Amino acid sequence: MSYETNCLKNTLQNNPYPGRGIVVGLSESGKKAVFAYFIMGRSENSRNRVFTAYGDEVKTEPFDPFKVKDPSLIIYSPVKVYGKEVVVTNGDQTDTIVQALKEGHCFRHALMGRTFEPDAPNFTPRISAILHLGGKFGYEMSILKSADGAGSACNRFFYSYEPVAGVGHFLHTYAHDGDPLPSFCGEPLPVHVPDDLRKYATRIWSGLNVENKISLVCRAYDLGTGAFEQVLINKYAR
């Protein structure tokens, strides 16, 4: 599985701006459900952020509140938990998914009413994932992206995975740097997921472009006990 590990690190090192990314999978031992979420930024407003943990929820918050210009697309909860469901996204669709779950609906149902972000000309895709921890572990991922360069329609893609030990899937917002930024294309990339969460977080963080990386959270759930371990890294420490 070392090749797949290198594949993920090389993918990050060879792409200065994948934007925001989600990885979900099963650890090599088959005992842990794992996810990682990172954010990057090019503008001062986008870079002015940190991840803060509040119990099992993670929020993005301003590093310097006095420098915030537009909080609408940069301040949100990327991680929330509802019962045995763990939701990870790159925007306020986290709340949409959790509300849908509370109403008895599913991940797909929640996202059918959402679209990409209204940040023309980039039209940043909304990427989302859900980890099903009740019963047999499984996970789903989704990307909502503009159908064209004008943002005239939304294409919605959904992926459902049965877990394979040591394998995860990586989904990110942008194919590469650019102006405007080109959206991610293709299916989520299969990547290696080790058992050592701290080492995994270090690998991901070290692979991200030094200038553009902002924050990273990695979490591993013990499928036997339900307890989780978390590693949270911010470029700007309070």
LOVEXLUM-606845 format. One record per atom (N, C-alpha, C, O): residue in three letters; x, y, z. Coordinates in steps of 0.02 Angstrom, whole numbers, padded with zeros to 5 digits, always signed. Layout:
REM residues N
ALAXYZ;...
//
This chain:
REM residues 238
MET+00041-00060+00000;MET+00000+00000+00000;MET+00043+00063+00000;MET+00015+00118-00004;SER+00109+00058+00005;SER+00151+00117+00008;SER+00146+00159-00055;SER+00153+00220-00052;TYR+00134+00127-00112;TYR+00127+00164-00175;TYR+00069+00213-00171;TYR+00075+00270-00192;GLU+00012+00190-00142;GLU-00046+00234-00138;GLU-00033+00292-00090;GLU-00056+00347-00101;THR+00004+00279-00036;THR+00022+00333+00009;THR+00061+00385-00029;THR+00047+00445-00023;ASN+00111+00363-00067;ASN+00151+00410-00106;ASN+00109+00445-00159;ASN+00122+00503-00175;CYS+00059+00410-00185;CYS+00015+00440-00235;CYS-00020+00501-00205;CYS-00023+00553-00238;LEU-00047+00495-00145;LEU-00081+00551-00114;LEU-00032+00608-00101;LEU-00047+00666-00118;LYS+00025+00593-00072;LYS+00073+00646-00057;LYS+00098+00679-00121;LYS+00105+00741-00123;ASN+00111+00640-00172;ASN+00134+00668-00235;ASN+00080+00711-00268;ASN+00094+00763-00297;THR+00017+00688-00261;THR-00038+00727-00289;THR-00041+00796-00258;THR-00050+00846-00292;LEU-00032+00798-00192;LEU-00033+00862-00157;LEU+00028+00905-00174;LEU+00022+00965-00186;GLN+00086+00874-00175;GLN+00147+00911-00189;GLN+00149+00938-00260;GLN+00180+00990-00272;ASN+00117+00903-00306;ASN+00117+00924-00375;ASN+00060+00972-00393;ASN+00053+00992-00451;ASN+00020+00990-00344;ASN-00036+01035-00356;ASN-00034+01091-00305;ASN-00052+01079-00247;PRO-00013+01151-00324;PRO-00008+01205-00276;PRO-00074+01229-00248;PRO-00077+01261-00196;TYR-00130+01212-00283;TYR-00194+01237-00257;TYR-00252+01190-00273;TYR-00292+01204-00317;PRO-00257+01133-00236;PRO-00316+01090-00242;PRO-00376+01120-00207;PRO-00432+01095-00214;GLY-00365+01175-00168;GLY-00420+01210-00135;GLY-00437+01180-00068;GLY-00398+01185-00021;ARG-00496+01150-00063;ARG-00517+01116-00002;ARG-00525+01042-00018;ARG-00550+01025-00072;GLY-00505+00998+00027;GLY-00505+00927+00012;GLY-00531+00884+00069;GLY-00521+00899+00127;ILE-00564+00829+00050;ILE-00589+00780+00098;ILE-00562+00712+00081;ILE-00563+00692+00022;VAL-00538+00675+00131;VAL-00519+00605+00124;VAL-00560+00565+00174;VAL-00565+00584+00232;VAL-00590+00510+00152;VAL-00626+00465+00197;VAL-00607+00393+00180;VAL-00600+00376+00122;GLY-00598+00352+00232;GLY-00582+00282+00219;GLY-00576+00241+00281;GLY-00594+00262+00336;LEU-00551+00180+00273;LEU-00542+00132+00327;LEU-00468+00121+00337;LEU-00431+00112+00289;SER-00446+00122+00400;SER-00375+00115+00414;SER-00349+00046+00394;SER-00388-00001+00382;GLU-00284+00040+00391;GLU-00251-00021+00366;GLU-00269-00082+00407;GLU-00274-00138+00380;SER-00279-00073+00472;SER-00297-00130+00515;SER-00371-00149+00508;SER-00391-00203+00529;GLY-00410-00105+00477;GLY-00482-00117+00472;GLY-00520-00100+00534;GLY-00579-00116+00540;LYS-00487-00067+00582;LYS-00518-00054+00647;LYS-00540+00019+00656;LYS-00574+00035+00704;LYS-00522+00063+00610;LYS-00536+00134+00619;LYS-00567+00165+00556;LYS-00542+00154+00501;ALA-00620+00203+00566;ALA-00648+00244+00512;ALA-00613+00312+00516;ALA-00611+00343+00569;VAL-00586+00334+00460;VAL-00542+00393+00460;VAL-00568+00445+00411;VAL-00591+00428+00356;PHE-00562+00509+00430;PHE-00573+00562+00382;PHE-00521+00617+00393;PHE-00494+00625+00447;ALA-00508+00655+00340;ALA-00466+00714+00343;ALA-00499+00769+00302;ALA-00530+00755+00251;TYR-00492+00831+00326;TYR-00518+00888+00288;TYR-00468+00945+00294;TYR-00447+00963+00349;PHE-00450+00974+00237;PHE-00404+01031+00238;PHE-00432+01089+00198;PHE-00474+01080+00154;ILE-00409+01149+00216;ILE-00427+01209+00179;ILE-00364+01246+00159;ILE-00313+01244+00194;MET-00368+01280+00101;MET-00314+01321+00077;MET-00343+01389+00058;MET-00404+01397+00055;GLY-00300+01438+00045;GLY-00325+01504+00027;GLY-00275+01545-00011;GLY-00214+01538+00000;ARG-00299+01587-00057;ARG-00256+01631-00095;ARG-00264+01704-00075;ARG-00216+01742-00077;SER-00325+01723-00054;SER-00337+01792-00034;SER-00326+01801+00041;SER-00326+01752+00078;GLU-00317+01863+00061;GLU-00308+01877+00132;GLU-00369+01856+00172;GLU-00362+01830+00228;ASN-00429+01867+00144;ASN-00491+01848+00179;ASN-00495+01773+00189;ASN-00515+01749+00242;SER-00476+01735+00137;SER-00479+01662+00140;SER-00427+01634+00188;SER-00438+01583+00221;ARG-00369+01665+00190;ARG-00314+01640+00232;ARG-00323+01657+00306;ARG-00289+01628+00349;ASN-00366+01703+00321;ASN-00376+01727+00389;ASN-00423+01681+00428;ASN-00475+01702+00452;ARG-00402+01616+00433;ARG-00446+01568+00466;ARG-00406+01517+00507;ARG-00347+01505+00495;VAL-00440+01488+00557;VAL-00414+01432+00595;VAL-00471+01383+00607;VAL-00530+01401+00605;PHE-00454+01320+00619;PHE-00502+01269+00641;PHE-00503+01269+00717;PHE-00451+01272+00749;THR-00563+01266+00745;THR-00571+01261+00818;THR-00619+01203+00832;THR-00672+01198+00801;ALA-00601+01161+00880;ALA-00642+01103+00898;ALA-00686+01121+00958;ALA-00663+01149+01008;TYR-00750+01103+00953;TYR-00797+01110+01007;TYR-00829+01041+01017;TYR-00880+01026+00986;GLY-00800+01000+01060;GLY-00824+00932+01068;GLY-00812+00893+01004;GLY-00755+00890+00980;ASP-00864+00864+00974;ASP-00856+00827+00912;ASP-00869+00870+00850;ASP-00868+00845+00794;GLU-00882+00935+00861;GLU-00892+00981+00805;GLU-00829+01021+00792;GLU-00792+01038+00839;VAL-00816+01037+00729;VAL-00759+01079+00710;VAL-00788+01140+00674;VAL-00831+01133+00631;LYS-00762+01199+00691;LYS-00784+01261+00659;LYS-00725+01297+00629;LYS-00669+01293+00654;THR-00738+01335+00574;THR-00688+01382+00549;THR-00703+01448+00583;THR-00761+01469+00587;GLU-00650+01481+00606;GLU-00658+01545+00639;GLU-00605+01593+00613;GLU-00552+01571+00590;PRO-00618+01659+00617;PRO-00567+01707+00595;PRO-00506+01705+00641;PRO-00513+01702+00702;PHE-00447+01706+00612;PHE-00387+01712+00652;PHE-00383+01783+00680;PHE-00367+01793+00739;ASP-00396+01832+00638;ASP-00398+01902+00658;ASP-00467+01930+00639;ASP-00478+01945+00580;PRO-00513+01937+00687;PRO-00580+01960+00672;PRO-00583+02027+00637;PRO-00631+02041+00600;PHE-00533+02069+00647;PHE-00533+02136+00618;PHE-00516+02136+00543;PHE-00524+02186+00509;LYS-00492+02079+00517;LYS-00474+02074+00447;LYS-00527+02040+00405;LYS-00519+02032+00344;VAL-00582+02019+00436;VAL-00635+01984+00399;VAL-00671+02033+00353;VAL-00695+02085+00374;LYS-00673+02015+00288;LYS-00707+02056+00239;LYS-00775+02027+00220;LYS-00824+02064+00215;ASP-00778+01962+00209;ASP-00840+01929+00190;ASP-00841+01859+00222;ASP-00808+01814+00198;PRO-00880+01851+00276;PRO-00881+01786+00311;PRO-00926+01734+00280;PRO-00925+01676+00301;SER-00965+01752+00229;SER-01019+01709+00205;SER-00997+01640+00181;SER-01031+01591+00192;LEU-00939+01636+00147;LEU-00917+01572+00119;LEU-00856+01543+00154;LEU-00831+01490+00135;ILE-00831+01577+00206;ILE-00770+01552+00239;ILE-00782+01532+00311;ILE-00740+01498+00341;ILE-00837+01553+00342;ILE-00851+01536+00411;ILE-00910+01486+00413;ILE-00966+01503+00394;TYR-00896+01426+00437;TYR-00947+01373+00437;TYR-00921+01316+00482;TYR-00866+01320+00509;SER-00961+01265+00489;SER-00941+01205+00527;SER-00926+01149+00477;SER-00973+01119+00451;PRO-00863+01133+00464;PRO-00847+01079+00417;PRO-00862+01010+00445;PRO-00869+00962+00406;VAL-00867+01003+00510;VAL-00879+00937+00540;VAL-00934+00942+00593;VAL-00931+00982+00639;LYS-00986+00900+00584;LYS-01038+00894+00634;LYS-01057+00820+00640;LYS-01049+00781+00593;VAL-01083+00802+00698;VAL-01103+00732+00711;VAL-01176+00732+00731;VAL-01198+00771+00773;TYR-01214+00686+00701;TYR-01284+00676+00720;TYR-01294+00601+00731;TYR-01294+00563+00683;GLY-01301+00581+00794;GLY-01307+00510+00810;GLY-01245+00473+00789;GLY-01190+00488+00812;LYS-01253+00424+00745;LYS-01197+00384+00720;LYS-01174+00407+00651;LYS-01138+00371+00616;GLU-01194+00467+00631;GLU-01176+00494+00566;GLU-01127+00552+00575;GLU-01140+00598+00614;VAL-01072+00550+00539;VAL-01022+00604+00542;VAL-01021+00639+00475;VAL-01009+00608+00423;VAL-01034+00704+00475;VAL-01039+00743+00413;VAL-00978+00788+00407;VAL-00959+00823+00454;VAL-00948+00787+00348;VAL-00889+00828+00334;VAL-00900+00864+00267;VAL-00912+00832+00216;THR-00897+00931+00267;THR-00907+00968+00205;THR-00862+01030+00202;THR-00827+01047+00250;ASN-00865+01064+00145;ASN-00826+01125+00137;ASN-00869+01188+00140;ASN-00850+01240+00114;GLY-00928+01183+00172;GLY-00971+01242+00176;GLY-01031+01232+00221;GLY-01034+01184+00259;ASP-01079+01278+00215;ASP-01137+01275+00260;ASP-01186+01219+00242;ASP-01237+01211+00274;GLN-01169+01179+00190;GLN-01211+01120+00176;GLN-01205+01068+00231;GLN-01245+01021+00234;THR-01155+01075+00275;THR-01152+01033+00335;THR-01218+01037+00372;THR-01246+00986+00392;ASP-01242+01098+00382;ASP-01304+01109+00419;ASP-01363+01081+00381;ASP-01410+01054+00411;THR-01363+01088+00314;THR-01417+01061+00273;THR-01422+00985+00280;THR-01477+00958+00287;ILE-01365+00951+00280;ILE-01364+00878+00285;ILE-01388+00856+00354;ILE-01428+00810+00360;VAL-01362+00888+00406;VAL-01382+00870+00474;VAL-01457+00881+00484;VAL-01490+00839+00515;GLN-01483+00936+00459;GLN-01555+00949+00466;GLN-01596+00896+00430;GLN-01648+00874+00454;ALA-01572+00876+00371;ALA-01607+00824+00333;ALA-01607+00758+00372;ALA-01658+00723+00373;LEU-01552+00741+00403;LEU-01548+00680+00443;LEU-01598+00683+00501;LEU-01630+00633+00516;LYS-01603+00740+00532;LYS-01650+00749+00588;LYS-01722+00739+00565;LYS-01764+00716+00603;GLU-01735+00756+00502;GLU-01802+00750+00474;GLU-01815+00681+00443;GLU-01868+00669+00414;GLY-01766+00636+00449;GLY-01775+00569+00424;GLY-01755+00559+00351;GLY-01769+00507+00322;HIS-01721+00609+00322;HIS-01699+00604+00253;HIS-01626+00581+00250;HIS-01595+00569+00301;CYS-01601+00575+00189;CYS-01533+00549+00180;CYS-01486+00602+00153;CYS-01506+00657+00136;PHE-01423+00583+00149;PHE-01368+00625+00124;PHE-01385+00652+00054;PHE-01379+00712+00042;ARG-01404+00609+00009;ARG-01419+00629-00060;ARG-01478+00677-00063;ARG-01476+00727-00098;HIS-01530+00662-00026;HIS-01589+00704-00024;HIS-01571+00775-00003;HIS-01595+00824-00033;ALA-01529+00781+00047;ALA-01509+00847+00073;ALA-01474+00888+00020;ALA-01486+00948+00014;LEU-01430+00857-00019;LEU-01389+00894-00067;LEU-01424+00907-00134;LEU-01399+00947-00173;MET-01479+00874-00147;MET-01515+00886-00209;MET-01543+00957-00211;MET-01560+00983-00265;GLY-01549+00988-00153;GLY-01575+01056-00150;GLY-01521+01109-00146;GLY-01536+01168-00140;ARG-01458+01088-00150;ARG-01402+01135-00147;ARG-01365+01138-00213;ARG-01371+01094-00255;THR-01325+01191-00222;THR-01285+01198-00283;THR-01214+01218-00263;THR-01197+01221-00204;PHE-01173+01231-00313;PHE-01105+01256-00302;PHE-01107+01325-00269;PHE-01161+01354-00263;GLU-01050+01350-00248;GLU-01048+01414-00213;GLU-01057+01472-00263;GLU-01034+01467-00320;PRO-01089+01526-00242;PRO-01102+01583-00287;PRO-01044+01632-00291;PRO-01052+01693-00281;ASP-00985+01606-00304;ASP-00925+01648-00305;ASP-00897+01654-00375;ASP-00839+01638-00388;ALA-00937+01678-00421;ALA-00915+01687-00491;ALA-00850+01727-00493;ALA-00841+01773-00453;PRO-00803+01711-00539;PRO-00811+01663-00594;PRO-00788+01592-00576;PRO-00787+01548-00619;ASN-00769+01579-00512;ASN-00743+01513-00493;ASN-00799+01461-00485;ASN-00790+01403-00503;PHE-00856+01483-00458;PHE-00910+01436-00443;PHE-00883+01374-00407;PHE-00889+01318-00430;THR-00853+01387-00349;THR-00821+01334-00311;THR-00868+01276-00297;THR-00924+01287-00272;PRO-00848+01214-00313;PRO-00890+01156-00299;PRO-00902+01148-00224;PRO-00860+01165-00183;ARG-00959+01121-00207;ARG-00972+01101-00138;ARG-00955+01026-00134;ARG-00985+00985-00169;ILE-00908+01009-00090;ILE-00889+00940-00080;ILE-00913+00918-00010;ILE-00908+00956+00038;SER-00938+00857-00006;SER-00967+00833+00056;SER-00954+00759+00065;SER-00943+00723+00016;ALA-00955+00737+00127;ALA-00948+00665+00143;ALA-00987+00649+00206;ALA-00998+00693+00248;ILE-01008+00587+00211;ILE-01041+00564+00272;ILE-01015+00495+00289;ILE-01010+00451+00246;LEU-00998+00485+00353;LEU-00974+00421+00378;LEU-01031+00389+00417;LEU-01056+00418+00465;HIS-01051+00329+00397;HIS-01103+00292+00431;HIS-01071+00245+00482;HIS-01041+00195+00463;LEU-01077+00262+00545;LEU-01043+00224+00598;LEU-01090+00176+00635;LEU-01069+00137+00677;GLY-01154+00180+00619;GLY-01202+00134+00650;GLY-01204+00068+00611;GLY-01216+00069+00551;GLY-01191+00012+00645;GLY-01188-00052+00609;GLY-01123-00058+00570;GLY-01071-00037+00594;LYS-01127-00086+00509;LYS-01067-00092+00468;LYS-01047-00024+00440;LYS-01088+00012+00412;PHE-00983-00007+00447;PHE-00958+00057+00423;PHE-00962+00062+00347;PHE-00945+00015+00311;GLY-00983+00120+00323;GLY-00983+00136+00253;GLY-00981+00212+00246;GLY-00991+00247+00296;TYR-00969+00237+00187;TYR-00967+00310+00179;TYR-00988+00330+00109;TYR-00984+00292+00061;GLU-01011+00393+00105;GLU-01033+00422+00042;GLU-00997+00489+00033;GLU-00979+00522+00081;MET-00988+00508-00031;MET-00958+00572-00047;MET-00998+00605-00103;MET-01035+00571-00139;SER-00992+00671-00109;SER-01028+00707-00160;SER-00991+00769-00181;SER-00954+00799-00142;ILE-01000+00788-00244;ILE-00976+00853-00268;ILE-01031+00885-00310;ILE-01059+00853-00355;LEU-01045+00948-00296;LEU-01094+00987-00333;LEU-01055+01041-00369;LEU-01023+01083-00338;LYS-01057+01041-00436;LYS-01016+01089-00472;LYS-01052+01118-00533;LYS-01101+01089-00558;SER-01028+01175-00555;SER-01059+01209-00611;SER-01054+01168-00675;SER-01003+01137-00688;ALA-01108+01168-00713;ALA-01109+01131-00776;ALA-01072+01167-00831;ALA-01055+01137-00882;ASP-01060+01232-00821;ASP-01024+01270-00872;ASP-00989+01330-00840;ASP-00992+01339-00779;GLY-00955+01369-00880;GLY-00918+01426-00854;GLY-00960+01485-00833;GLY-00935+01532-00803;ALA-01025+01481-00848;ALA-01070+01536-00830;ALA-01111+01523-00768;ALA-01148+01566-00745;GLY-01105+01463-00739;GLY-01144+01446-00680;GLY-01218+01440-00694;GLY-01259+01454-00651;SER-01236+01419-00755;SER-01306+01417-00775;SER-01344+01355-00750;SER-01405+01355-00749;ALA-01307+01303-00730;ALA-01338+01242-00706;ALA-01289+01205-00660;ALA-01229+01218-00661;CYS-01317+01159-00619;CYS-01276+01122-00571;CYS-01277+01048-00588;CYS-01330+01018-00598;ASN-01217+01018-00590;ASN-01211+00945-00596;ASN-01196+00917-00526;ASN-01153+00943-00491;ARG-01232+00864-00507;ARG-01225+00835-00441;ARG-01201+00763-00448;ARG-01232+00722-00482;PHE-01145+00748-00415;PHE-01116+00681-00419;PHE-01114+00651-00349;PHE-01095+00684-00301;PHE-01133+00586-00344;PHE-01134+00551-00280;PHE-01096+00485-00286;PHE-01100+00450-00337;TYR-01059+00468-00233;TYR-01019+00407-00232;TYR-01031+00371-00166;TYR-01029+00402-00112;SER-01045+00306-00169;SER-01057+00266-00110;SER-01005+00211-00106;SER-00993+00175-00155;TYR-00973+00204-00047;TYR-00917+00157-00041;TYR-00927+00107+00015;TYR-00947+00124+00070;GLU-00914+00044+00000;GLU-00905-00007+00052;GLU-00832-00006+00071;GLU-00789-00002+00026;PRO-00816-00010+00135;PRO-00746+00000+00156;PRO-00700-00057+00138;PRO-00718-00116+00138;VAL-00639-00038+00121;VAL-00584-00085+00109;VAL-00526-00064+00153;VAL-00506-00005+00152;ALA-00499-00110+00192;ALA-00446-00093+00240;ALA-00387-00061+00205;ALA-00360-00087+00156;GLY-00367-00003+00231;GLY-00309+00032+00204;GLY-00324+00077+00146;GLY-00278+00108+00118;VAL-00387+00083+00126;VAL-00405+00122+00067;VAL-00455+00178+00086;VAL-00502+00167+00123;GLY-00442+00237+00059;GLY-00487+00294+00067;GLY-00497+00327+00000;GLY-00467+00306-00050;HIS-00538+00378-00002;HIS-00550+00415-00064;HIS-00542+00490-00052;HIS-00566+00517-00002;PHE-00509+00523-00099;PHE-00490+00593-00094;PHE-00528+00634-00145;PHE-00525+00620-00205;LEU-00564+00685-00121;LEU-00603+00729-00163;LEU-00585+00801-00146;LEU-00583+00819-00087;HIS-00572+00842-00197;HIS-00554+00912-00183;HIS-00590+00959-00231;HIS-00620+00937-00280;THR-00588+01024-00217;THR-00629+01072-00253;THR-00602+01091-00321;THR-00640+01096-00369;TYR-00536+01101-00327;TYR-00507+01127-00389;TYR-00459+01077-00421;TYR-00421+01042-00386;ALA-00461+01073-00487;ALA-00415+01029-00523;ALA-00343+01052-00513;ALA-00298+01011-00504;HIS-00333+01118-00515;HIS-00266+01148-00505;HIS-00276+01223-00499;HIS-00332+01248-00503;ASP-00221+01259-00491;ASP-00224+01332-00485;ASP-00245+01362-00552;ASP-00238+01329-00604;GLY-00271+01422-00551;GLY-00292+01454-00613;GLY-00334+01515-00599;GLY-00350+01529-00541;ASP-00353+01551-00651;ASP-00395+01610-00643;ASP-00440+01616-00705;ASP-00418+01641-00756;PRO-00504+01594-00701;PRO-00536+01566-00641;PRO-00511+01496-00624;PRO-00478+01464-00665;LEU-00527+01474-00564;LEU-00504+01409-00541;LEU-00546+01353-00573;LEU-00607+01355-00569;PRO-00514+01304-00605;PRO-00550+01249-00636;PRO-00574+01198-00584;PRO-00536+01178-00540;SER-00637+01177-00590;SER-00666+01130-00542;SER-00634+01061-00549;SER-00610+01042-00602;PHE-00635+01023-00494;PHE-00613+00954-00493;PHE-00651+00913-00545;PHE-00711+00923-00555;CYS-00617+00868-00579;CYS-00648+00824-00628;CYS-00632+00751-00612;CYS-00580+00736-00583;GLY-00677+00706-00630;GLY-00666+00635-00620;GLY-00693+00610-00554;GLY-00728+00646-00519;GLU-00675+00548-00537;GLU-00698+00518-00475;GLU-00647+00531-00419;GLU-00589+00545-00432;PRO-00670+00526-00356;PRO-00623+00531-00300;PRO-00565+00483-00308;PRO-00575+00426-00329;LEU-00506+00505-00290;LEU-00445+00466-00299;LEU-00435+00415-00243;LEU-00437+00435-00184;PRO-00425+00350-00257;PRO-00411+00302-00204;PRO-00342+00316-00174;PRO-00293+00325-00211;VAL-00338+00318-00109;VAL-00275+00332-00074;VAL-00267+00285-00014;VAL-00316+00257+00011;HIS-00206+00278+00009;HIS-00191+00236+00066;HIS-00210+00271+00131;HIS-00198+00331+00139;VAL-00239+00233+00178;VAL-00255+00259+00244;VAL-00221+00215+00296;VAL-00240+00158+00307;PRO-00169+00242+00330;PRO-00133+00203+00381;PRO-00169+00202+00448;PRO-00223+00232+00454;ASP-00141+00168+00497;ASP-00170+00166+00564;ASP-00148+00225+00607;ASP-00185+00247+00651;ASP-00087+00250+00596;ASP-00059+00303+00637;ASP-00087+00371+00613;ASP-00065+00398+00563;LEU-00136+00397+00650;LEU-00170+00458+00628;LEU-00124+00518+00629;LEU-00126+00559+00583;ARG-00083+00525+00680;ARG-00039+00583+00684;ARG+00011+00583+00627;ARG+00025+00635+00598;LYS+00037+00525+00610;LYS+00084+00521+00554;LYS+00048+00537+00489;LYS+00077+00569+00445;TYR-00013+00513+00482;TYR-00052+00527+00422;TYR-00065+00602+00414;TYR-00057+00629+00360;ALA-00084+00634+00469;ALA-00096+00706+00468;ALA-00033+00744+00448;ALA-00036+00792+00410;THR+00024+00722+00474;THR+00088+00754+00458;THR+00104+00747+00384;THR+00128+00794+00353;ARG+00090+00689+00356;ARG+00103+00678+00284;ARG+00060+00724+00241;ARG+00084+00755+00194;ILE-00004+00728+00259;ILE-00049+00771+00220;ILE-00027+00843+00225;ILE-00023+00878+00175;TRP-00014+00866+00285;TRP+00006+00935+00297;TRP+00071+00953+00260;TRP+00077+01006+00231;SER+00118+00907+00262;SER+00182+00920+00229;SER+00176+00920+00153;SER+00218+00950+00119;GLY+00125+00886+00127;GLY+00115+00884+00055;GLY+00081+00946+00027;GLY+00085+00959-00033;LEU+00047+00984+00070;LEU+00011+01043+00048;LEU+00058+01102+00037;LEU+00108+01110+00073;ASN+00043+01142-00014;ASN+00084+01200-00030;ASN+00093+01246+00030;ASN+00043+01265+00062;VAL+00155+01263+00046;VAL+00170+01301+00107;VAL+00135+01368+00109;VAL+00110+01389+00161;GLU+00133+01402+00053;GLU+00104+01469+00050;GLU+00028+01467+00056;GLU-00002+01512+00086;ASN-00004+01416+00027;ASN-00077+01416+00022;ASN-00113+01377+00077;ASN-00173+01388+00088;LYS-00079+01331+00111;LYS-00114+01290+00161;LYS-00133+01331+00222;LYS-00097+01377+00242;ILE-00191+01315+00250;ILE-00218+01353+00306;ILE-00231+01309+00368;ILE-00204+01322+00422;SER-00273+01257+00360;SER-00291+01215+00417;SER-00306+01145+00395;SER-00324+01132+00337;LEU-00299+01098+00442;LEU-00312+01027+00430;LEU-00340+00995+00493;LEU-00317+01008+00548;VAL-00391+00953+00484;VAL-00415+00911+00538;VAL-00418+00839+00514;VAL-00442+00826+00459;CYS-00393+00793+00555;CYS-00396+00722+00541;CYS-00427+00688+00602;CYS-00412+00705+00659;ARG-00471+00640+00589;ARG-00503+00605+00645;ARG-00509+00531+00628;ARG-00521+00513+00571;ALA-00501+00489+00680;ALA-00508+00417+00672;ALA-00555+00391+00726;ALA-00545+00403+00786;TYR-00607+00355+00705;TYR-00655+00325+00751;TYR-00638+00251+00760;TYR-00632+00214+00711;ASP-00632+00229+00822;ASP-00624+00159+00838;ASP-00691+00125+00825;ASP-00741+00141+00859;LEU-00694+00079+00778;LEU-00758+00047+00760;LEU-00784+00000+00813;LEU-00842-00021+00811;GLY-00740-00016+00861;GLY-00762-00059+00916;GLY-00793-00020+00973;GLY-00845-00040+01000;THR-00762+00035+00991;THR-00784+00074+01049;THR-00823+00138+01030;THR-00861+00163+01071;GLY-00812+00163+00970;GLY-00843+00226+00950;GLY-00804+00287+00970;GLY-00821+00343+00950;ALA-00752+00278+01009;ALA-00710+00335+01031;ALA-00669+00361+00971;ALA-00653+00323+00926;PHE-00654+00425+00972;PHE-00614+00452+00917;PHE-00551+00487+00941;PHE-00548+00515+00996;GLU-00502+00486+00897;GLU-00439+00524+00906;GLU-00439+00578+00853;GLU-00462+00567+00797;GLN-00414+00637+00871;GLN-00414+00692+00823;GLN-00348+00729+00822;GLN-00317+00739+00874;VAL-00327+00750+00763;VAL-00268+00792+00754;VAL-00291+00854+00717;VAL-00320+00849+00663;LEU-00277+00912+00745;LEU-00297+00976+00715;LEU-00235+01020+00708;LEU-00199+01031+00756;ILE-00223+01044+00646;ILE-00164+01085+00633;ILE-00186+01150+00600;ILE-00224+01150+00552;ASN-00163+01207+00627;ASN-00175+01272+00599;ASN-00110+01305+00581;ASN-00062+01302+00619;LYS-00108+01339+00523;LYS-00049+01375+00504;LYS-00037+01434+00551;LYS+00019+01451+00568;TYR-00092+01465+00571;TYR-00088+01523+00615;TYR-00112+01504+00684;TYR-00171+01491+00695;ALA-00066+01501+00731;ALA-00083+01481+00800;ALA-00104+01540+00841;ALA-00072+01593+00839;ARG-00158+01531+00879;ARG-00181+01584+00923;ARG-00140+01586+00987;ARG-00152+01628+01030;
//
